[in-house]
Amino acid sequence: MAFAEAGARVVLSARRADELERVRGRMTAGEHLVLPMDVTDYAAIPGKVAQVNAHMGRIDVLVCNAGVSQRSRFAETTLDVFRTIIDVNVMGPAAHIHAVLPAMRGQGSGHIVVTSSVAGKFGIPNRSAYCASKHAVHGLCDALRAEHAPENIHFSTLIIAAVKSSVNANAFRADGSKVGKDSKWGRGSGMDAVAAGRLMVKKLAKREEEIVVVADWRAGIPLYQQRLSPRIVYRRMARLAQSKWWS
Ligand SMILES: NC(=O)c1ccc[n+]([C@@H]2O[C@H](COP(=O)([O-])OP(=O)(O)OC[C@H]3O[C@@H](n4cnc5c(N)ncnc54)[C@H](OP(=O)(O)O)[C@@H]3O)[C@@H](O)[C@H]2O)c1
């Protein structure tokens, strides 16, 4: 919605076509395209990219936002759950970036954005696979930024926290079932997703390498503590892991 407000022609993509149509209905009118897909269907991605290129003529910005989280101890979590999180959060962006790079190189410009999290900057208990996946996208984008800088292709990672969404409800438990319930941020106290989107688009226009949108200052504290002394954060997270209210 924020990209459309800024005048972009937007391709909306996720698995649920009805939800994509609902969002398109709320967007500033434009030549937008709804393209349902599963980001783990890697073989289908080059075909989808070709469809976008045929429809739009070019791809200026790719936003890899699809993601899934976790609420379980590593030792109890099945490797299937661990792998699914990596498949969506790491292989999904890698496959999309791989598919759009030829077009961006051909046109001599591009901006690739991958949604990370504060969990991409420090380890958080009960989110081992999620943390591993979000740390991985920083490594991926940092390496690709260096490789493609001479080609005018820019890479940004979005470090976000506490934006209202269904991320908690959609998070995996140890056995692969979904939590099914929103967190307090997801329900009420988080930042409105549209407001967060507007802020992100504003910052993305500057092509910043890392963009921080942390809606609740408490979620942002470890981000800054970690820069001063990682050990403070390690100890804080160890206490959090033993806390009864942490899930
Ligand atoms: N909300 C926050 O405070 C927060 C904090 C840190 C990071 N993040 C990150 O922000 C991103 C968006 O999450 P959210 O908070 O908006 O959570 P969400 O409400 O659970 O939304 C997840 C989105 O990803 C799509 N998706 C999930 N699996 C997919 C798949 N296999 N293929 C295609 N699309 C898929 C979902 O659409 P379908 O179900 O229709 O496919 C949905 O649009 C994620 O990368 C998440 O890790 C969010």
The ligand as an SDF file (V2000), in Angstrom:
LIG
                    3D

 48 52  0  0  0  0  0  0  0  0999 V2000
    5.6150   -8.1490   12.7000 N   0  0  0  0  0  0  0  0  0  0  0  0
    6.7960   -7.9670   13.2600 C   0  0  0  0  0  0  0  0  0  0  0  0
    6.9220   -7.2650   14.2930 O   0  0  0  0  0  0  0  0  0  0  0  0
    8.0230   -8.5900   12.6610 C   0  0  0  0  0  0  0  0  0  0  0  0
    9.2170   -8.5090   13.3810 C   0  0  0  0  0  0  0  0  0  0  0  0
   10.3670   -8.9950   12.8120 C   0  0  0  0  0  0  0  0  0  0  0  0
   10.3460   -9.5310   11.5460 C   0  0  0  0  0  0  0  0  0  0  0  0
    9.1730   -9.6320   10.8610 N   0  0  0  0  0  0  0  0  0  0  0  0
    9.2220  -10.1920    9.5130 C   0  0  0  0  0  0  0  0  0  0  0  0
    8.3090   -9.5080    8.6760 O   0  0  0  0  0  0  0  0  0  0  0  0
    7.9330  -10.3560    7.5940 C   0  0  0  0  0  0  0  0  0  0  0  0
    6.4230  -10.3270    7.4530 C   0  0  0  0  0  0  0  0  0  0  0  0
    5.8580  -10.9690    8.5830 O   0  0  0  0  0  0  0  0  0  0  0  0
    4.5550  -10.4210    9.3270 P   0  0  0  0  0  0  0  0  0  0  0  0
    4.9790   -9.8440   10.6110 O   0  0  0  0  0  0  0  0  0  0  0  0
    3.7100   -9.6120    8.4090 O   0  0  0  0  0  0  0  0  0  0  0  0
    3.8720  -11.8380    9.6650 O   0  0  0  0  0  0  0  0  0  0  0  0
    2.5500  -12.5400    9.0830 P   0  0  0  0  0  0  0  0  0  0  0  0
    1.3660  -11.6990    9.4240 O   0  0  0  0  0  0  0  0  0  0  0  0
    2.5950  -13.9440    9.5700 O   0  0  0  0  0  0  0  0  0  0  0  0
    2.7470  -12.4780    7.5090 O   0  0  0  0  0  0  0  0  0  0  0  0
    3.5810  -13.3910    6.8250 C   0  0  0  0  0  0  0  0  0  0  0  0
    3.4400  -13.1140    5.3360 C   0  0  0  0  0  0  0  0  0  0  0  0
    4.2670  -14.0090    4.6050 O   0  0  0  0  0  0  0  0  0  0  0  0
    3.4850  -14.7170    3.6270 C   0  0  0  0  0  0  0  0  0  0  0  0
    4.0360  -16.0740    3.5230 N   0  0  0  0  0  0  0  0  0  0  0  0
    4.3090  -16.9420    4.5310 C   0  0  0  0  0  0  0  0  0  0  0  0
    4.7700  -18.0980    4.0470 N   0  0  0  0  0  0  0  0  0  0  0  0
    4.7930  -17.9530    2.6820 C   0  0  0  0  0  0  0  0  0  0  0  0
    5.1600  -18.8260    1.6200 C   0  0  0  0  0  0  0  0  0  0  0  0
    5.6090  -20.0710    1.8340 N   0  0  0  0  0  0  0  0  0  0  0  0
    5.0430  -18.3490    0.3630 N   0  0  0  0  0  0  0  0  0  0  0  0
    4.5830  -17.1050    0.1150 C   0  0  0  0  0  0  0  0  0  0  0  0
    4.2300  -16.2430    1.0750 N   0  0  0  0  0  0  0  0  0  0  0  0
    4.3270  -16.6770    2.3490 C   0  0  0  0  0  0  0  0  0  0  0  0
    2.0620  -14.6940    4.2110 C   0  0  0  0  0  0  0  0  0  0  0  0
    1.0480  -14.7910    3.2070 O   0  0  0  0  0  0  0  0  0  0  0  0
    0.3300  -16.2090    2.8660 P   0  0  0  0  0  0  0  0  0  0  0  0
    0.0280  -16.8820    4.1490 O   0  0  0  0  0  0  0  0  0  0  0  0
   -0.8930  -15.8140    2.0910 O   0  0  0  0  0  0  0  0  0  0  0  0
    1.2960  -16.9540    2.0210 O   0  0  0  0  0  0  0  0  0  0  0  0
    2.0190  -13.2960    4.8280 C   0  0  0  0  0  0  0  0  0  0  0  0
    1.7600  -12.3210    3.8440 O   0  0  0  0  0  0  0  0  0  0  0  0
    8.5140  -11.7330    7.9250 C   0  0  0  0  0  0  0  0  0  0  0  0
    9.7030  -11.9220    7.1930 O   0  0  0  0  0  0  0  0  0  0  0  0
    8.8050  -11.6440    9.4130 C   0  0  0  0  0  0  0  0  0  0  0  0
    9.8230  -12.5200    9.8040 O   0  0  0  0  0  0  0  0  0  0  0  0
    8.0120   -9.1740   11.4010 C   0  0  0  0  0  0  0  0  0  0  0  0
  1  2  1  0
  2  3  2  0
  2  4  1  0
  4  5  1  0
  4 48  2  0
  5  6  2  0
  6  7  1  0
  7  8  2  0
  8  9  1  0
  8 48  1  0
  9 10  1  0
  9 46  1  0
 10 11  1  0
 11 12  1  0
 11 44  1  0
 12 13  1  0
 13 14  1  0
 14 15  2  0
 14 16  1  0
 14 17  1  0
 17 18  1  0
 18 19  2  0
 18 20  1  0
 18 21  1  0
 21 22  1  0
 22 23  1  0
 23 24  1  0
 23 42  1  0
 24 25  1  0
 25 26  1  0
 25 36  1  0
 26 27  1  0
 26 35  1  0
 27 28  2  0
 28 29  1  0
 29 30  1  0
 29 35  2  0
 30 31  1  0
 30 32  2  0
 32 33  1  0
 33 34  2  0
 34 35  1  0
 36 37  1  0
 36 42  1  0
 37 38  1  0
 38 39  2  0
 38 40  1  0
 38 41  1  0
 42 43  1  0
 44 45  1  0
 44 46  1  0
 46 47  1  0
M  CHG  2   8   1  16  -1
M  END
$$$$
